[in-house]
Amino acid sequence: MTAIVWIAVGSLAAWVWLLLGQGFFWRTDQRLPDRTEPGDWPSVAIVVPARDEADMLPVSLPSLMAQDYPGPAEIFLVDDCSEDGTGEVARALAVRHGGLRVTVVSPGQLRAGWTGKLWAVRHGMAVARAREPEYLLLTDADIAHEPDSLRELVAAAGAGGFDLVSQMARLRVQSTWERLVVPAFVYFFSQLYPFRRVNRAGARTAAAAGGCVLLRTEAAVRARVPESIRQAVIDDVSLARAVRDSGGRIWLGLADRVDSVRPYPCLTDLWRMISRSAYAQLRHNPLLLLGTVLGLALVYLAPPVTLVAGLLGGNGAAAWAGGVAWVVMAATYMPMLGYYRQSLWLAPLLPFTALLYLLMTVDSAVQHYRGRGAAWKGRTYARPEAAPDR
């Protein structure tokens, strides 16, 4: 067989394995598990790290204050050295809307050896623990919750005996670039961390979605969270791993009533969001970067390339294998497009989106070696091993 046939067949084989052997990652049926409302509702502290989030809070914070939760609950918003009046906006919203009590606190200047978000979370959790809550809800400042969100999370955690319950918030998909890139973001995440495997008791795969994490306080103490993950750029996955490694049970699924309100209208916005941590996901390892580039090329780019090349060159085997691989790829993407209520005609465009992700990953590595490192809200961080321990 010619090289192009080998490439096409290799890509098809990869897609057959992904379809059947990667935890059915492409299915979107992992939603909140069966839940029974407890007779005595536990106390919850809601910790919201917020750095320059004055534009997001008028949409997200009132949704938290309006939670229909039968037990004691309080919101701790951590104003992390914001320069846009985030704290003042939060206090004004608390007065205007009422509902759950809002306490605005500040962690002070970032301590060396910590990433910014986790430093803010640390301070918020420390203040919240003074109330001795049974659960902590860690949620981002751009996440809006339906009124029954907290109630459903707590009921699911209690009924399933979970120490961590996390929902992947439904991201905004309104602009052309959001429709093209955002569903693929969740699709690729679930391919790396199949939700079914995450949710299987005793499984090694661990992941969470940082925008909405309900964490049992006892489990946080046992896992030494957030101190044990203080340098993590990808904090949600590190959090889930720490909880699982300490003997906790975790659950991850897609959300129906938890939404991100942060807009990404331009490709530049999405590029910055993804590339800031892409190379950190590869542990800043050049060999993993090379393998990722080659893997993305074989799995996502080879099907359309070999199909076209086979048709133009009269190579039926290459065209057939490439075409079938492309069909399988598109079919696995359709459930995620359906979840995001997008046209299924976007499915054949997944190779183009994958090319964008490939370029974003390479750009993330380039920025790292230029000394810019990963970034969050105007802060950049060196690779973890280069950061001071304290």
C-alpha positions in Angstrom: 0.0 0.0 0.0 1.1 3.6 -0.6 1.9 6.0 2.2 -1.4 7.9 1.7 -3.4 4.7 2.1 -1.5 3.8 5.3 -2.3 7.3 6.7 -6.0 7.0 5.8 -6.3 3.5 7.3 -4.4 4.6 10.4 -6.8 7.5 10.8 -9.8 5.2 10.4 -8.4 2.7 12.9 -7.9 5.6 15.4 -11.6 6.7 14.9 -12.9 3.2 15.4 -11.0 3.0 18.6 -12.2 6.4 19.7 -15.8 5.5 18.9 -15.8 2.3 20.9 -12.8 2.3 23.3 -12.6 5.8 24.8 -15.4 5.6 27.3 -18.0 6.6 24.8 -16.8 10.2 25.3 -19.0 11.5 22.5 -22.2 10.8 24.3 -23.8 13.7 26.2 -25.9 11.7 28.7 -23.9 12.3 31.8 -26.2 14.7 33.6 -26.8 15.0 37.3 -27.4 11.5 38.7 -30.4 10.4 40.6 -31.0 12.5 43.7 -33.1 12.4 46.8 -33.7 15.5 48.8 -32.4 15.1 52.4 -34.6 15.6 55.4 -32.1 18.0 56.9 -30.3 20.2 54.3 -26.6 20.8 55.0 -25.0 24.2 55.2 -23.2 25.5 52.1 -20.6 28.3 51.6 -20.4 29.6 48.0 -16.9 30.8 47.1 -16.6 33.1 44.1 -13.1 34.2 43.0 -13.4 37.4 41.0 -10.7 39.5 39.4 -11.9 42.4 37.2 -15.4 40.9 36.8 -17.5 44.0 37.2 -19.1 43.4 33.7 -20.1 39.8 34.6 -21.4 40.2 38.1 -24.7 41.9 37.3 -25.7 38.7 35.5 -24.1 36.0 37.5 -24.2 37.2 41.2 -28.0 37.8 41.4 -28.5 34.2 40.2 -26.5 33.0 43.2 -28.4 35.3 45.6 -31.7 34.0 44.2 -30.9 30.3 45.0 -34.0 28.4 46.3 -32.0 26.5 48.9 -33.8 25.2 52.0 -30.7 25.0 54.2 -28.2 27.7 55.4 -26.1 29.2 52.6 -23.9 32.2 52.2 -21.9 33.7 49.4 -18.2 34.8 49.8 -17.0 36.8 46.9 -13.2 37.2 46.8 -12.3 40.5 45.1 -8.8 39.6 43.9 -7.1 43.0 43.5 -9.5 44.1 40.9 -9.1 47.4 39.1 -12.6 47.8 37.8 -14.6 48.1 41.0 -15.6 44.5 41.2 -16.0 44.6 45.0 -18.2 47.8 44.9 -20.4 46.2 42.2 -20.9 43.1 44.3 -21.9 45.1 47.4 -24.3 47.2 45.4 -25.9 44.1 43.8 -26.3 42.6 47.3 -28.2 45.6 48.5 -30.3 45.9 45.4 -31.3 42.2 45.0 -31.3 40.7 48.5 -31.5 37.0 48.9 -28.5 35.0 50.1 -26.1 37.0 52.1 -23.0 38.2 50.3 -19.7 38.8 52.0 -17.0 40.5 49.9 -13.4 39.8 51.0 -9.9 40.5 49.6 -7.0 38.1 49.7 -4.3 40.8 49.5 -1.4 40.6 47.1 -0.7 37.3 45.4 1.8 35.1 47.4 4.7 33.6 45.5 4.2 29.9 44.6 0.4 30.3 44.0 -1.6 30.8 40.9 -3.9 33.8 41.2 -7.3 32.0 41.1 -6.2 29.4 43.7 -4.8 32.1 45.9 -8.3 33.8 45.8 -10.0 30.5 46.4 -7.7 29.8 49.4 -8.7 33.0 51.1 -12.4 32.5 50.3 -12.4 29.0 51.7 -10.5 30.1 54.8 -13.1 32.8 55.6 -16.0 30.4 54.7 -14.7 27.6 57.0 -15.3 29.9 60.0 -19.0 29.2 59.4 -18.2 25.5 59.4 -20.2 24.6 56.3 -20.7 21.0 55.3 -20.2 21.8 51.6 -18.3 24.4 49.5 -19.6 25.5 46.1 -16.7 26.8 44.1 -18.1 28.8 41.1 -16.6 31.4 38.8 -17.8 34.9 38.5 -19.0 34.4 35.0 -21.3 31.5 35.8 -25.1 32.0 36.1 -27.2 29.4 38.0 -30.8 28.7 37.8 -32.7 29.0 41.2 -32.6 25.3 41.9 -29.0 24.7 40.9 -27.5 24.5 44.4 -30.5 22.4 45.7 -29.9 19.9 42.9 -26.2 19.7 43.4 -26.5 19.1 47.1 -29.2 16.5 46.6 -27.1 14.7 44.0 -24.0 14.7 46.2 -25.8 13.4 49.2 -27.8 10.7 47.4 -24.7 9.4 45.6 -22.2 9.8 48.5 -20.0 12.0 46.3 -17.3 14.2 47.8 -17.1 16.3 44.6 -19.9 17.0 42.1 -19.0 19.1 39.1 -21.0 20.3 36.1 -19.5 21.6 32.9 -21.4 24.9 32.5 -23.0 25.4 29.1 -20.7 28.0 27.4 -22.1 30.9 25.4 -22.5 30.2 21.6 -23.8 33.3 19.8 -21.1 34.6 17.6 -19.9 32.7 14.5 -16.6 31.9 16.1 -18.3 30.7 19.3 -20.4 28.3 17.3 -17.4 27.0 15.5 -15.0 26.7 18.5 -16.9 26.4 21.8 -18.8 23.0 21.3 -15.5 21.5 20.1 -13.8 22.8 23.3 -16.1 20.6 25.4 -15.9 17.8 22.9 -12.1 17.7 23.1 -12.2 18.0 26.9 -14.5 15.0 27.2 -12.3 13.1 24.8 -9.3 13.7 27.1 -11.4 13.0 30.3 -14.4 10.7 29.3 -17.1 11.6 31.8 -18.2 8.0 32.2 -14.7 7.0 33.3 -14.4 9.9 35.7 -17.7 8.9 37.3 -16.7 5.2 37.6 -15.8 4.3 41.2 -12.2 3.4 41.5 -11.3 4.7 38.0 -7.9 6.5 37.5 -9.3 9.2 35.3 -10.1 12.4 37.3 -11.4 15.7 36.1 -13.8 18.5 37.1 -15.2 21.7 35.5 -13.9 24.6 37.5 -16.9 26.8 36.9 -19.2 24.7 39.1 -17.8 22.4 41.8 -19.6 21.3 44.9 -17.0 20.0 47.3 -17.6 18.4 50.7 -15.6 20.4 53.3 -14.3 17.2 54.9 -12.9 16.0 51.6 -11.2 19.4 51.0 -9.5 19.1 54.3 -8.5 15.5 53.7 -7.1 16.4 50.2 -5.4 19.6 51.6 -7.1 21.7 49.0 -6.2 24.2 47.8 -2.7 24.1 49.3 -1.8 20.8 47.6 -2.6 22.2 44.2 -1.5 25.8 44.7 0.7 26.0 41.6 -1.9 24.3 39.2 -2.8 26.3 36.1 -5.5 23.8 35.2 -6.9 23.9 38.7 -10.2 22.0 38.1 -8.5 18.8 36.9 -5.9 19.1 39.7 -8.6 19.6 42.3 -10.5 16.4 41.1 -7.3 14.4 41.1 -6.4 15.6 44.7 -9.9 14.6 46.0 -9.8 11.2 44.2 -6.2 10.5 45.4 -7.3 11.1 49.0 -10.0 8.5 48.7 -12.9 10.7 47.7 -15.6 10.0 45.2 -16.1 12.4 42.3 -18.7 13.0 39.6 -18.6 15.1 36.4 -21.3 15.8 33.9 -22.8 18.4 31.5 -25.1 21.1 33.0 -28.6 21.9 31.9 -29.2 24.9 34.2 -25.7 26.3 34.8 -24.5 28.7 32.1 -21.4 30.8 31.4 -22.3 34.3 30.5 -18.8 35.4 29.3 -18.8 36.4 25.7 -16.0 35.4 23.2 -17.1 37.3 20.1 -13.8 37.2 18.2 -11.4 34.4 17.4 -8.7 36.4 19.3 -10.7 36.1 22.5 -11.2 32.3 22.1 -7.5 31.9 21.0 -6.3 33.7 24.2 -8.7 31.6 26.4 -7.5 28.3 25.0 -3.8 29.0 24.4 -3.2 30.3 27.9 -3.2 26.8 29.4 -2.9 24.4 26.4 0.9 23.8 26.9 0.4 23.5 30.7 -2.0 20.6 29.9 1.0 18.9 28.2 3.1 19.5 31.3 5.4 21.8 29.3 6.9 18.7 27.6 8.2 19.1 24.1 7.8 15.4 23.3 4.1 15.5 24.4 3.7 18.6 22.2 5.1 16.8 19.2 2.9 13.8 19.9 -0.1 16.0 20.2 0.5 17.8 17.0 1.1 14.5 15.1 -1.9 12.9 16.8 -4.2 15.8 15.9 -2.9 15.7 12.3 -3.5 12.0 12.0 -6.9 11.9 13.7 -8.5 15.1 12.5 -6.7 16.4 9.5 -5.8 13.2 7.6 -9.5 12.1 6.8 -10.4 15.1 4.6 -6.8 15.3 3.2 -6.7 11.6 2.2 -10.2 11.7 0.9 -9.4 14.6 -1.5 -6.0 13.2 -2.4 -7.5 9.8 -3.1 -10.2 11.2 -5.3 -7.8 13.4 -7.2 -5.2 10.7 -7.6 -7.5 7.9 -8.4 -6.6 6.0 -5.2 -9.9 4.4 -4.1 -8.6 2.8 -1.0 -7.3 6.1 0.4 -10.5 7.9 -0.6 -12.7 5.2 1.0 -10.8 5.0 4.3 -10.4 8.8 4.6 -14.1 9.3 3.8 -15.3 6.8 6.3 -13.0 8.2 9.0 -14.4 11.7 8.3 -18.0 10.4 8.6 -17.3 8.7 11.9 -15.6 11.9 13.2 -18.6 14.0 12.2 -21.0 11.5 13.7 -19.3 11.6 17.1 -19.4 15.4 17.1 -23.2 15.6 16.4 -24.3 14.8 20.0 -22.3 17.8 21.3 -23.7 20.1 18.6 -27.1 18.9 19.6 -26.4 19.7 23.3 -25.4 23.2 22.2 -28.5 23.5 20.0 -26.3 24.1 16.9 -26.7 23.0 13.3 -25.5 19.5 12.6 -24.0 20.9 9.4 -21.1 22.1 11.5 -20.0 18.6 12.2 -18.0 18.2 8.9 -16.1 21.3 9.8 -14.5 19.7 12.8 -11.2 19.2 11.0 -10.9 22.9 10.5 -11.7 23.6 14.2 -9.1 20.9 15.1 -6.5 22.8 13.0 -7.2 25.9 15.0 -6.7 24.0 18.2 -3.5 22.6 16.9 -2.2 26.1 16.1 -3.4 27.4 19.5 -1.5 24.6 21.3 1.7 25.4 19.3 1.2 29.1 20.1 0.9 28.3 23.8 4.2 26.5 23.7 5.9 29.4 21.8 4.6 31.9 24.4 5.9 29.6 27.2 9.4 29.5 25.7 9.4 33.2 25.2 9.0 33.5 29.0 5.4 34.7 29.0 4.1 31.5 30.6 0.4 30.7 31.3 -1.8 33.7 32.1 -5.0 34.4 34.1 -6.5 37.8 34.4 -3.4 39.8 33.6 -1.0 37.5 35.6 1.5 35.2 34.1 3.1 32.2 35.7 6.4 30.4 35.2 6.3 26.6 34.9 5.5 25.1 38.3 9.0 23.7 39.0 10.4 27.2 38.6 8.0 28.8 41.1 9.0 29.2 44.7 7.6 26.7 47.1 6.2 29.4 49.4 
